[in-house]
Amino acid sequence: MPPAYLLLVLVFLFCVSRGYSHSYERLRELNTEFAVRLYQTLVETENRTNLVVSPSSVANSLGLLQFGARGSTFTQIENALGYNVHDESVQNFMKAMHKELGNSSQETSMHLACALFVQTGTSLSAQFIENAAMWANSSLHQANFSEHTWTANQINQWITRNTGGQFESSSFEKFTIVELPYLGNTVSMFVLRPTDKNMPLSSIEASLTSKNIALWTSSMKKFKMDIFMPRFKLQSHSDLKALLPALGVWDLFDPRKADFKGMSEDSNVYVSQAIHKAEIEVAEGGTRASGVTAMVLLKRSRMPVFKADRPFLFFLRQACSDSVLFIGRVTNPLH
């Protein structure tokens, strides 16, 4: 019997929600830790000027696979994420996190989607289908991978269908941080710019940790200032098959080691590809704000103007869950 392939396709654009169990604090820490590790791995392996990735999208897709994984395949995914998707508190956390995805405005659109393409004829368990239906806007699709052109078009069509006020600032010795809240303060974009024009962006990236992100986002104070942001649109395609092994996840890509008995009785099911696409656009409506209420982290001299006139790092964070939805860098907004 030939191998039964799985193709994982991930797409992400912005998200929101509220109300968690007792494990809320730990789960949000785990989400941030995964986000930082994924971004730093991407920076190390891919030499790009502009870059954007959605850690939440990748984590949600790994969570979907975890429902069907067993043995070491399950353990590797669990270790990478830090949690077990069969835990009811984890499921409640994820459901709450995505509850308000539809709260988009004319200025800000948000979308999260995950698709699993399965070789035609592969029998999936009823339990896995049920889990997939309730997990983070996931969908299952059948495809004949022997028809390469047809399958590629099918996947590309799915990707095409699914992509599509106040400020906060803080100043450190090495860099300045500004926060731009969206959707009634449910989602915020943090922009981190080197204070010295000659300082490389890597100096900020080296400071990225879950603890630092928690500090930056929890210690803000209001402050009035003018903020100028360039218009930019980023789109990144990442091959997770090259990235996930660095995070300790590799068995799922190996036809001999992958164990998805929780997904299908077929013993030869494995993930052939894992494709991630992230896209973000900042247009005129969010590029400049004058005289608005801003925030300052820690007590330092006030800055009347913030200009993102040099390479900067950014991340989008959901206020209620503290999840890092997007993270990336801009070195050339016109590129």
C-alpha positions as CSV (number, residue, x, y, z in Angstrom):
1,M,0.0,0.0,0.0
2,P,1.5,3.4,-1.0
3,P,2.0,6.0,1.8
4,A,-1.0,8.2,2.7
5,Y,0.3,11.7,2.6
6,L,-0.9,14.7,4.7
7,L,-0.3,18.3,3.6
8,L,-0.7,20.9,6.3
9,V,-1.4,24.5,5.1
10,L,-1.5,27.4,7.5
11,V,-2.7,30.9,7.1
12,F,-3.1,33.6,9.7
13,L,-4.2,37.3,10.0
14,F,-5.2,38.8,13.5
15,C,-7.5,37.6,16.5
16,V,-9.3,38.1,20.1
17,S,-11.3,37.0,23.4
18,R,-11.8,36.4,27.2
19,G,-12.5,34.0,30.2
20,Y,-10.1,31.1,31.0
21,S,-9.5,28.4,33.5
22,H,-7.0,28.3,36.3
23,S,-4.2,27.4,33.9
24,Y,-4.6,30.6,31.9
25,E,-1.4,32.2,33.2
26,R,0.7,29.2,32.3
27,L,-0.9,28.7,28.9
28,R,-0.3,32.3,27.8
29,E,3.4,31.9,28.9
30,L,3.7,28.8,26.8
31,N,2.2,30.5,23.8
32,T,4.6,33.4,24.1
33,E,7.6,31.1,24.6
34,F,6.7,29.1,21.5
35,A,6.3,32.4,19.5
36,V,9.8,33.6,20.5
37,R,11.4,30.2,19.7
38,L,9.7,30.0,16.3
39,Y,10.7,33.5,15.3
40,Q,14.3,33.2,16.4
41,T,14.5,29.9,14.6
42,L,13.2,31.5,11.4
43,V,15.6,34.4,11.7
44,E,18.5,31.9,12.1
45,T,17.5,29.7,9.2
46,E,16.3,32.3,6.6
47,N,18.2,35.4,5.7
48,R,15.4,37.8,4.8
49,T,15.2,41.6,5.1
50,N,11.5,41.7,5.8
51,L,9.9,38.9,7.7
52,V,6.5,38.0,9.2
53,V,5.3,34.8,10.8
54,S,2.2,33.8,12.8
55,P,3.2,31.7,15.8
56,S,-0.5,31.3,16.8
57,S,-1.3,29.8,13.4
58,V,1.6,27.3,13.6
59,A,0.8,26.4,17.2
60,N,-2.9,25.8,16.3
61,S,-2.0,23.6,13.3
62,L,0.4,21.5,15.5
63,G,-2.4,21.2,18.0
64,L,-4.7,19.8,15.3
65,L,-2.0,17.2,14.4
66,Q,-1.6,16.4,18.1
67,F,-5.2,15.2,18.2
68,G,-4.3,12.4,15.8
69,A,-0.7,11.8,16.9
70,R,0.5,9.0,19.2
71,G,3.8,7.8,20.6
72,S,6.9,9.9,20.1
73,T,5.1,11.9,17.4
74,F,2.7,13.1,20.0
75,T,5.4,13.7,22.6
76,Q,7.5,15.8,20.2
77,I,4.5,18.1,19.4
78,E,3.6,18.3,23.1
79,N,7.1,19.2,24.1
80,A,7.3,21.9,21.4
81,L,3.9,23.5,22.4
82,G,4.2,22.8,26.1
83,Y,0.7,21.5,26.5
84,N,-1.6,18.5,25.7
85,V,-4.6,19.4,23.4
86,H,-6.6,16.6,25.1
87,D,-6.6,18.7,28.3
88,E,-10.0,20.4,28.5
89,S,-8.5,23.6,29.9
90,V,-6.4,23.9,26.8
91,Q,-9.4,23.4,24.5
92,N,-11.4,26.0,26.5
93,F,-8.4,28.5,26.3
94,M,-8.2,28.1,22.5
95,K,-11.9,28.4,22.0
96,A,-12.1,31.6,24.0
97,M,-9.0,32.9,22.2
98,H,-10.7,32.7,18.8
99,K,-14.3,33.5,19.8
100,E,-14.2,37.1,18.6
101,L,-12.4,36.5,15.3
102,G,-15.3,38.0,13.4
103,N,-15.0,41.4,15.1
104,S,-13.3,43.0,12.2
105,S,-13.6,46.7,11.3
106,Q,-13.1,48.5,8.0
107,E,-9.6,49.5,9.2
108,T,-8.5,46.1,10.6
109,S,-9.3,42.7,9.3
110,M,-8.6,39.5,11.2
111,H,-8.5,35.9,10.0
112,L,-7.1,32.6,11.2
113,A,-7.4,29.4,9.2
114,C,-5.8,25.9,9.2
115,A,-6.2,23.2,6.5
116,L,-5.2,19.6,6.5
117,F,-5.1,18.1,3.0
118,V,-5.4,14.3,3.1
119,Q,-4.6,11.8,0.4
120,T,-7.9,10.6,-1.3
121,G,-8.9,7.2,0.1
122,T,-7.4,7.7,3.5
123,S,-9.9,6.7,6.2
124,L,-10.0,9.2,9.1
125,S,-11.3,8.3,12.5
126,A,-14.7,9.9,13.5
127,Q,-13.1,11.3,16.7
128,F,-10.4,13.1,14.8
129,I,-12.9,14.6,12.4
130,E,-14.9,15.8,15.3
131,N,-11.8,17.3,17.0
132,A,-10.8,19.0,13.8
133,A,-14.3,20.5,13.3
134,M,-14.1,22.4,16.7
135,W,-10.4,23.3,16.6
136,A,-9.3,26.8,15.7
137,N,-11.1,27.2,12.4
138,S,-9.6,24.0,10.9
139,S,-10.8,22.2,7.9
140,L,-10.1,18.8,6.2
141,H,-9.7,18.4,2.5
142,Q,-9.2,15.4,0.3
143,A,-6.6,15.6,-2.5
144,N,-5.0,13.3,-5.0
145,F,-1.3,14.0,-4.5
146,S,-0.4,12.0,-7.6
147,E,-2.0,14.8,-9.7
148,H,0.5,17.4,-8.8
149,T,-0.8,20.4,-10.8
150,W,-4.4,19.8,-9.7
151,T,-3.4,19.5,-6.1
152,A,-1.2,22.6,-6.2
153,N,-4.1,24.6,-7.7
154,Q,-6.5,23.3,-5.0
155,I,-4.1,24.3,-2.2
156,N,-3.4,27.7,-3.8
157,Q,-7.1,28.5,-4.2
158,W,-7.7,27.7,-0.5
159,I,-4.8,30.0,0.5
160,T,-6.1,32.8,-1.7
161,R,-9.6,32.5,-0.1
162,N,-8.2,32.6,3.4
163,T,-5.7,35.5,3.2
164,G,-6.8,38.2,2.0
165,G,-7.3,55.6,18.4
166,Q,-4.6,55.0,21.0
167,F,-0.9,54.3,21.1
168,E,1.6,53.0,23.6
169,S,5.3,53.8,23.9
170,S,8.2,52.9,26.0
171,S,11.9,53.8,26.0
172,F,14.9,51.7,27.0
173,E,18.6,52.3,26.6
174,K,18.8,50.3,23.4
175,F,15.3,50.7,21.9
176,T,11.9,52.4,22.0
177,I,8.6,50.6,22.0
178,V,5.3,51.9,20.8
179,E,1.9,50.1,21.0
180,L,-0.9,50.7,18.6
181,P,-4.2,49.1,19.9
182,Y,-6.8,47.9,17.4
183,L,-10.4,46.7,17.7
184,G,-11.3,48.4,21.0
185,N,-7.9,47.5,22.6
186,T,-8.4,43.7,22.1
187,V,-5.4,43.4,19.8
188,S,-2.3,45.6,19.8
189,M,0.7,46.0,17.5
190,F,4.0,46.7,19.3
191,V,6.7,48.4,17.3
192,L,10.3,48.2,18.6
193,R,12.8,50.5,17.1
194,P,16.6,50.9,17.9
195,T,17.2,54.1,19.7
196,D,20.5,54.6,17.9
197,K,20.3,54.6,14.1
198,N,23.6,52.7,13.9
199,M,22.3,49.9,16.2
200,P,21.4,46.7,14.3
201,L,17.9,45.2,14.6
202,S,19.5,42.0,15.9
203,S,20.2,43.8,19.2
204,I,16.4,43.9,19.8
205,E,15.9,40.4,18.5
206,A,18.4,39.2,21.1
207,S,16.3,40.7,23.8
208,L,13.2,38.8,22.8
209,T,12.0,36.5,25.6
210,S,8.6,35.6,26.9
211,K,9.5,37.4,30.2
212,N,10.5,40.6,28.4
213,I,7.4,40.6,26.3
214,A,5.3,40.2,29.4
215,L,7.2,43.1,31.0
216,W,6.8,45.4,28.0
217,T,3.1,44.7,27.7
218,S,2.1,44.9,31.3
219,S,3.9,48.0,32.5
220,M,2.6,50.6,30.1
221,K,1.6,54.2,31.1
222,K,-0.5,56.7,29.2
223,F,1.3,59.5,27.3
224,K,0.4,61.9,24.5
225,M,2.7,62.0,21.4
226,D,2.7,62.0,17.6
227,I,3.4,58.7,15.9
228,F,4.5,58.2,12.3
229,M,4.5,54.7,10.7
230,P,5.4,53.9,7.1
231,R,2.9,52.1,5.0
232,F,4.0,48.6,4.4
233,K,2.7,45.2,3.3
234,L,4.6,42.0,4.2
235,Q,4.0,38.5,3.0
236,S,6.1,35.5,4.0
237,H,6.0,31.9,2.9
238,S,7.8,29.4,5.2
239,D,8.5,25.7,4.9
240,L,7.8,24.3,8.4
241,K,9.4,21.1,7.3
242,A,12.7,22.9,7.6
243,L,11.9,24.8,10.8
244,L,10.0,22.4,13.1
245,P,12.9,19.9,13.5
246,A,14.9,22.8,15.2
247,L,12.0,22.9,17.7
248,G,12.2,19.1,18.3
249,V,9.4,18.1,16.0
250,W,10.6,15.7,13.2
251,D,8.9,12.3,13.4
252,L,5.7,13.6,11.8
253,F,7.6,14.1,8.5
254,D,9.2,10.7,8.5
255,P,7.2,7.9,6.8
256,R,8.9,5.3,9.0
257,K,8.5,7.1,12.3
258,A,5.3,9.1,12.0
259,D,2.5,7.8,14.3
260,F,-1.0,9.1,13.5
261,K,-3.0,6.2,14.6
262,G,-5.4,8.6,16.4
263,M,-6.2,10.1,13.0
264,S,-6.4,7.0,10.8
265,E,-6.0,3.2,11.1
266,D,-3.6,3.4,8.2
267,S,-0.2,2.8,9.6
268,N,1.6,4.7,6.9
269,V,0.3,8.2,7.3
270,Y,2.8,11.0,7.6
271,V,3.0,14.8,6.9
272,S,4.6,15.3,3.5
273,Q,4.6,19.1,3.6
274,A,3.8,21.9,6.1
275,I,3.4,25.3,4.5
276,H,2.9,28.5,6.4
277,K,1.9,31.9,4.9
278,A,1.6,35.1,6.9
279,E,0.5,38.4,5.6
280,I,0.2,41.9,7.2
281,E,-0.6,45.3,5.8
282,V,-0.4,48.7,7.5
283,A,-2.1,51.3,5.3
284,E,-2.8,55.1,5.7
285,G,-5.4,54.6,8.4
286,G,-2.8,53.3,10.8
287,T,0.3,55.0,9.7
288,R,0.1,58.3,11.6
289,A,-1.6,59.5,14.8
290,S,-1.3,62.9,16.2
291,G,-2.0,64.1,19.8
292,V,-3.5,60.8,20.9
293,T,-3.2,59.0,24.2
294,A,-0.1,56.9,24.2
295,M,1.6,54.8,26.8
296,V,5.1,54.8,28.3
297,L,6.8,51.8,29.8
298,L,8.9,52.6,32.8
299,K,9.7,56.2,33.9
300,R,11.9,57.9,31.3
301,S,12.0,61.3,29.5
302,R,8.9,61.8,27.4
303,M,9.2,61.7,23.6
304,P,6.8,64.0,21.7
305,V,7.4,62.2,18.5
306,F,8.0,58.6,17.5
307,K,9.1,57.9,13.9
308,A,9.6,54.4,12.6
309,D,12.3,55.8,10.2
310,R,14.7,52.9,10.6
311,P,14.5,49.1,10.6
312,F,12.1,47.9,13.3
313,L,10.7,44.8,14.9
314,F,6.9,44.3,15.5
315,F,4.5,41.9,17.1
316,L,0.8,41.7,17.3
317,R,-0.6,40.6,20.7
318,Q,-4.1,39.6,21.8
319,A,-4.8,41.5,25.0
320,C,-7.0,39.0,26.7
321,S,-4.8,35.9,26.2
322,D,-1.4,37.7,25.8
323,S,-0.9,35.4,22.7
324,V,1.6,36.7,20.1
325,L,-0.4,36.4,16.9
326,F,2.1,37.9,14.5
327,I,5.8,38.7,14.8
328,G,8.2,40.1,12.2
329,R,10.6,42.8,11.1
330,V,10.7,45.5,8.5
331,T,14.0,46.7,7.2
332,N,12.7,48.1,3.9
333,P,9.0,49.0,3.9
334,L,9.1,49.6,0.1
335,H,10.5,46.1,-0.6
